[in-house]
Amino acid sequence: MKIGSLRRIDELGRIVIPKTVREALRIKSGDSLEIYTENENIILKKHSTLNELEEISIVIKEVLKNITKAEIIITDKNKIITATENSYQNKKISNELLKILEERNIIIKENISITDETEDESIYLVNPIIINGDIIGSIILKSKENIIEKNITATKTMTHFLEKYIE
C-alpha cells in the first residue's frame, strides 16, 4: 500500500507527516521515528524497542512455552515480534488488541483477534509491556484450556523481566 503526498521543508528543516500516513502506520504524538538514508532516499521508520530485542524475545517465548505449555505471542505496538505459531510472524496487530493494550491492564479474555486475519476459540492472557509509562508491546498467552494461576504468574514474571531489561 502506497500513501504519499508532497511536502515542503520549512526554514527550521521540519516537515509534516500527513495524517493519512500517520494513521496508516499508527504514528502518534510522542512516538519515536528512526531517520536514516539509503542511497539517495531519506527513510523514516517507526521505532520499536522490542524489535531490537528479538533475540531475548525469542528466549522469553521459549521459556514461557516450556512453563505454560501454551502458545506465546510477543508484540510491539504495531506488529508481532515473535510467536510460537509461525502464522503470526511479523503480522500487524489488530485494532482490538491495540485497544486492549491501551487499557494498560492484564486481561484474560476469550476470542480476541490478535491480527485482523485471526480469531479462534481460545482463551487469551494479554499482559502489556510498559516502560516509563509508555506501552511498548505485550506478552500474550493463548490457550485452549483455562488459564491457571501458574501461567499468570509466569507471564507476569517474564513481562517484568523484559521491562527491567529494557530500562
Rosetta silent file (secondary structure, phi, psi, omega in degrees, C-alpha in Angstrom):
SEQUENCE: MKIGSLRRIDELGRIVIPKTVREALRIKSGDSLEIYTENENIILKKHSTLNELEEISIVIKEVLKNITKAEIIITDKNKIITATENSYQNKKISNELLKILEERNIIIKENISITDETEDESIYLVNPIIINGDIIGSIILKSKENIIEKNITATKTMTHFLEKYIE
SCORE:     score description
SCORE:     0.000 S_00000001
   1 L     0.000  125.219  178.088    0.000    0.000    0.000 S_00000001
   2 L  -108.057  126.104  174.341    1.457    3.341   -1.047 S_00000001
   3 L  -128.559  131.175 -179.421    0.340    6.518    0.679 S_00000001
   4 L  -163.378  170.334  175.683    2.105    9.749   -0.043 S_00000001
   5 L  -164.749  170.315 -179.867    1.984   13.433   -0.728 S_00000001
   6 L   -95.996  131.080  178.941    4.266   16.344   -1.483 S_00000001
   7 L  -132.884  145.734  175.213    5.526   18.430    1.467 S_00000001
   8 L   -96.840  148.744  175.443    7.872   21.409    1.694 S_00000001
   9 L   -87.186  132.413  179.458   10.588   21.712    4.327 S_00000001
  10 L   -81.082  179.755 -175.382   10.214   24.854    6.455 S_00000001
  11 L   -63.741  -18.668  177.648   13.062   27.222    7.420 S_00000001
  12 L   -96.078    5.994  177.867   13.854   25.075   10.516 S_00000001
  13 L    84.104   16.070 -177.284   14.172   21.885    8.452 S_00000001
  14 L   -95.503  151.307  169.848   10.816   20.449    9.554 S_00000001
  15 L  -131.661  157.676  176.251    8.216   18.586    7.546 S_00000001
  16 L  -102.759  128.496  175.355    4.722   17.490    8.497 S_00000001
  17 L   -81.855  122.881 -176.925    3.902   13.814    8.100 S_00000001
  18 L   -56.274  146.283 -178.631    0.432   13.678    6.538 S_00000001
  19 H   -56.133  -39.955 -179.002   -2.405   12.480    8.759 S_00000001
  20 H   -62.436  -36.771  178.082   -3.232    9.610    6.379 S_00000001
  21 H   -70.274  -45.589  179.168    0.343    8.298    6.684 S_00000001
  22 H   -59.904  -42.578 -179.924    0.360    8.685   10.491 S_00000001
  23 H   -66.484  -43.820 -179.176   -2.954    6.841   10.762 S_00000001
  24 H   -61.257  -35.945 -178.011   -1.888    4.041    8.401 S_00000001
  25 L   -99.731    4.959 -179.612    1.310    3.460   10.410 S_00000001
  26 L    56.285   42.326  177.608   -0.285    4.172   13.827 S_00000001
  27 L   -91.563  124.420 -179.162    2.164    7.005   14.496 S_00000001
  28 L  -119.300  163.881  176.606    1.035    9.185   17.381 S_00000001
  29 L   -55.217  131.671 -179.830    2.377   12.306   19.030 S_00000001
  30 L    95.903  -15.157  177.876    5.369   11.354   21.167 S_00000001
  31 L   -68.291  152.643  177.695    6.290    8.239   19.132 S_00000001
  32 L   -96.868  140.673  175.947    9.917    7.868   18.082 S_00000001
  33 E  -119.641  140.980  172.461   10.947    7.595   14.444 S_00000001
  34 E   -88.426  135.581  179.232   14.226    6.303   13.076 S_00000001
  35 E  -124.058  122.818  178.213   15.652    8.549   10.361 S_00000001
  36 E  -151.574  168.926  178.935   18.351    7.278    8.036 S_00000001
  37 E  -110.025  150.038  175.971   19.432    7.425    4.417 S_00000001
  38 E  -141.192  113.848 -170.595   19.544    4.651    1.884 S_00000001
  39 L    56.066 -120.567  179.444   21.130    5.567   -1.439 S_00000001
  40 L  -105.993   20.223 -178.984   19.521    8.952   -2.155 S_00000001
  41 E  -106.723  144.828  171.249   16.380    8.305   -0.097 S_00000001
  42 E   -97.640  125.086 -177.583   15.528    9.526    3.390 S_00000001
  43 E  -107.948  127.347  170.632   13.837    6.731    5.333 S_00000001
  44 E  -108.827  126.306 -177.692   11.511    7.373    8.278 S_00000001
  45 E  -133.264  133.626  177.566   10.717    4.219   10.224 S_00000001
  46 E   -63.579  129.366 -176.984    8.583    3.817   13.321 S_00000001
  47 L   -80.036  138.291  175.553   10.915    2.832   16.151 S_00000001
  48 L  -131.706  112.287  177.442   10.275   -0.398   18.087 S_00000001
  49 H   -60.716  -41.765 -177.824   12.339   -1.117   21.192 S_00000001
  50 H   -67.139  -31.794  178.540   11.130   -4.728   21.176 S_00000001
  51 H   -62.007  -33.910  176.897   12.142   -5.219   17.557 S_00000001
  52 H   -69.991  -21.064 -176.392   15.739   -4.513   18.628 S_00000001
  53 L  -106.980   35.242 -176.855   15.364   -7.195   21.306 S_00000001
  54 H   -59.021  -39.918 -178.229   14.185  -10.002   19.048 S_00000001
  55 H   -62.405  -46.348  179.327   16.771  -12.471   20.415 S_00000001
  56 H   -68.547  -33.367  177.323   15.721  -12.003   24.068 S_00000001
  57 H   -63.029  -38.977  178.683   12.062  -12.070   22.993 S_00000001
  58 H   -65.534  -40.945  178.050   12.622  -15.472   21.381 S_00000001
  59 H   -63.696  -45.296  179.007   14.233  -16.789   24.586 S_00000001
  60 H   -60.886  -42.732  177.781   11.331  -15.446   26.686 S_00000001
  61 H   -57.805  -46.730 -177.965    8.851  -17.038   24.275 S_00000001
  62 H   -66.903  -41.674  178.329   10.557  -20.435   24.575 S_00000001
  63 H   -61.831  -47.958  179.508   10.820  -20.270   28.387 S_00000001
  64 H   -63.046  -39.219  177.924    7.150  -19.349   28.737 S_00000001
  65 H   -60.625  -42.949  179.540    6.121  -22.083   26.284 S_00000001
  66 H   -66.035  -38.018 -179.075    8.012  -24.663   28.357 S_00000001
  67 H   -73.996  -45.533 -169.895    6.478  -23.477   31.646 S_00000001
  68 H   -95.485  -20.699 -174.629    2.889  -22.952   30.475 S_00000001
  69 L    61.441   24.763  179.723    2.570  -25.435   27.581 S_00000001
  70 L  -114.197  168.960  173.635    0.577  -22.696   25.794 S_00000001
  71 E   -75.143  141.872 -178.650    1.134  -20.684   22.639 S_00000001
  72 E  -123.463  137.030  178.797    3.115  -17.469   23.248 S_00000001
  73 E  -131.684  129.182  176.342    2.956  -14.265   21.215 S_00000001
  74 E  -118.634  127.377 -175.712    5.174  -11.219   21.821 S_00000001
  75 E  -123.174  160.197  160.435    4.195   -7.955   20.135 S_00000001
  76 E   -99.270 -161.633 -178.669    5.252   -4.362   19.946 S_00000001
  77 L   -79.226   -2.131 -174.941    2.540   -1.707   19.493 S_00000001
  78 L  -123.065  -41.867 -174.345    2.357   -2.398   15.789 S_00000001
  79 E  -145.703  171.791  177.902    3.203   -5.982   14.914 S_00000001
  80 E   -82.293  125.665 -179.359    4.046   -9.412   16.244 S_00000001
  81 E   -82.756  -47.241  178.205    7.760   -9.702   17.063 S_00000001
  82 E  -154.364  152.019  179.614    7.820  -13.461   17.703 S_00000001
  83 E  -154.938  150.442  177.404    5.298  -16.245   18.229 S_00000001
  84 L   -71.656  -23.654  176.242    5.306  -19.978   18.745 S_00000001
  85 L   -94.934  116.966 -175.686    2.775  -20.218   15.899 S_00000001
  86 H   -61.328  -25.592 -177.707    4.500  -19.319   12.614 S_00000001
  87 H   -65.034  -17.181  179.557    1.272  -17.989   11.071 S_00000001
  88 H   -87.901  -20.457 -170.907    1.536  -14.944   13.373 S_00000001
  89 L   -48.678  125.851  173.456    5.121  -13.947   12.484 S_00000001
  90 L    59.968   18.202  177.562    5.535  -10.238   11.564 S_00000001
  91 L   -84.858  150.380  177.629    1.798   -9.622   11.130 S_00000001
  92 E   -70.634  136.589  179.016    0.258   -6.292   12.111 S_00000001
  93 E   -74.423  155.250 -177.571   -1.709   -6.465   15.378 S_00000001
  94 L   -76.038  160.333  174.438   -5.455   -5.801   15.265 S_00000001
  95 H   -63.321  -33.331  177.609   -7.141   -2.607   16.420 S_00000001
  96 H   -60.831  -46.225  178.924   -8.944   -4.748   19.025 S_00000001
  97 H   -66.072  -40.087  178.635   -5.622   -5.834   20.555 S_00000001
  98 H   -59.948  -41.551  177.764   -4.277   -2.270   20.420 S_00000001
  99 H   -64.306  -39.051  177.348   -7.333   -1.049   22.391 S_00000001
 100 H   -62.129  -43.923 -179.994   -6.770   -3.806   24.972 S_00000001
 101 H   -63.382  -38.810 -178.353   -3.130   -2.718   25.360 S_00000001
 102 H   -66.360  -18.283  175.545   -4.145    0.920   25.787 S_00000001
 103 L   -74.062  -17.111  173.952   -6.223   -0.100   28.838 S_00000001
 104 L    63.911   24.427  179.447   -2.859   -0.971   30.493 S_00000001
 105 L  -121.213  151.194  170.227   -4.276   -3.950   32.414 S_00000001
 106 L   -74.252  128.257  178.968   -3.574   -7.651   32.363 S_00000001
 107 E  -128.649  153.498  170.700   -6.684   -9.278   30.956 S_00000001
 108 E  -121.267  122.337 -173.551   -7.957  -12.790   30.379 S_00000001
 109 E  -150.473  148.683  176.709  -10.495  -12.930   27.569 S_00000001
 110 E   -89.573  153.089  168.709  -11.869  -15.383   25.017 S_00000001
 111 L    53.640   54.964  175.308  -11.825  -14.969   21.263 S_00000001
 112 L   -90.118  141.384  171.222   -9.549  -11.968   20.730 S_00000001
 113 L   -86.767  105.065  179.453   -8.475  -11.050   17.207 S_00000001
 114 L   -71.560  -43.300  172.104   -4.704  -10.803   17.597 S_00000001
 115 E  -120.722  170.390  178.860   -4.356   -9.812   13.936 S_00000001
 116 L   -67.778  -15.872 -176.855   -7.068   -8.746   11.535 S_00000001
 117 L   -95.662  -11.016 -171.780   -6.816  -12.197    9.938 S_00000001
 118 L  -122.737  142.650  169.022   -7.156  -14.375   13.048 S_00000001
 119 L  -165.711  132.000  178.626   -9.798  -15.246   15.576 S_00000001
 120 L  -146.569 -178.077 -175.799  -10.410  -18.602   17.172 S_00000001
 121 L   -86.750   51.260 -179.105  -11.987  -20.303   20.150 S_00000001
 122 L  -110.168  167.729  173.165   -9.051  -19.742   22.500 S_00000001
 123 E  -107.065  134.647 -176.866   -8.570  -18.044   25.841 S_00000001
 124 E  -118.729  138.266  167.968   -6.005  -15.244   25.886 S_00000001
 125 E  -109.954  118.050 -178.408   -3.984  -13.699   28.681 S_00000001
 126 E  -112.192  120.226 -179.652   -2.727  -10.292   27.494 S_00000001
 127 E  -119.189  106.262  179.301   -0.020   -8.630   29.580 S_00000001
 128 E   -64.479  146.798  173.799    1.042   -5.153   28.356 S_00000001
 129 E  -101.857  118.784 -174.643    4.733   -4.245   28.494 S_00000001
 130 E  -121.489  123.984  179.246    5.052   -0.740   29.959 S_00000001
 131 E  -122.046  124.628  179.625    8.319    1.219   30.074 S_00000001
 132 L    49.319   39.427  178.297    8.455    4.673   31.714 S_00000001
 133 L    82.951   -4.981 -179.409    4.665    4.901   31.476 S_00000001
 134 E  -103.914  135.203  174.623    4.581    4.051   27.749 S_00000001
 135 E   -76.688  125.287  179.246    3.078    0.870   26.349 S_00000001
 136 E  -114.453   -7.837 -179.371    5.658   -0.687   24.051 S_00000001
 137 E   164.971 -156.586 -178.481    4.047   -4.073   23.431 S_00000001
 138 E  -158.121  157.761  166.454    2.696   -7.194   25.079 S_00000001
 139 E  -112.767  126.478 -176.221    3.268  -10.786   26.029 S_00000001
 140 E  -120.593  133.409  174.813    0.242  -12.905   25.152 S_00000001
 141 E  -108.955  127.045 -178.140   -0.504  -16.432   26.293 S_00000001
 142 E  -117.277  125.620 -175.434   -3.009  -18.330   24.101 S_00000001
 143 E  -139.903  149.453  173.762   -4.629  -21.490   25.435 S_00000001
 144 L   -85.895  -16.144 -178.510   -7.486  -23.861   24.586 S_00000001
 145 L  -110.324  171.925  176.627   -7.891  -24.585   28.319 S_00000001
 146 L   -58.773  144.820  178.966   -8.483  -22.383   31.346 S_00000001
 147 L   -87.798  120.859 -175.725   -5.520  -20.232   32.253 S_00000001
 148 L   -92.790  165.069 -176.396   -4.241  -21.260   35.675 S_00000001
 149 H   -56.020  -38.437  179.125   -2.510  -19.114   38.315 S_00000001
 150 H   -58.881  -39.404 -179.904    0.915  -20.604   37.485 S_00000001
 151 H   -69.774  -38.086  177.437    0.557  -19.345   33.882 S_00000001
 152 H   -63.582  -47.247 -179.632   -0.481  -15.860   35.047 S_00000001
 153 H   -62.089  -43.781 -179.863    2.489  -15.689   37.422 S_00000001
 154 H   -62.999  -42.473  179.842    4.938  -16.905   34.766 S_00000001
 155 H   -66.251  -43.375  177.475    3.669  -14.361   32.232 S_00000001
 156 H   -61.101  -42.790 -178.474    3.817  -11.504   34.773 S_00000001
 157 H   -63.250  -45.568 -179.161    7.343  -12.528   35.775 S_00000001
 158 H   -68.776  -34.566  176.349    8.627  -12.625   32.193 S_00000001
 159 H   -65.102  -45.255  179.425    6.940   -9.294   31.395 S_00000001
 160 H   -61.839  -42.417  177.921    8.537   -7.732   34.474 S_00000001
 161 H   -59.244  -46.349 -179.152   11.922   -9.198   33.487 S_00000001
 162 H   -64.587  -40.179  177.383   11.612   -7.735   29.973 S_00000001
 163 H   -61.443  -44.542  179.110   10.593   -4.335   31.345 S_00000001
 164 H   -68.126  -36.697  179.015   13.619   -4.262   33.674 S_00000001
 165 H   -62.896  -40.050 -178.569   15.916   -5.499   30.877 S_00000001
 166 H   -73.383  -40.053 -179.915   14.801   -2.642   28.615 S_00000001
 167 L   -60.541    0.000    0.000   15.047    0.045   31.320 S_00000001
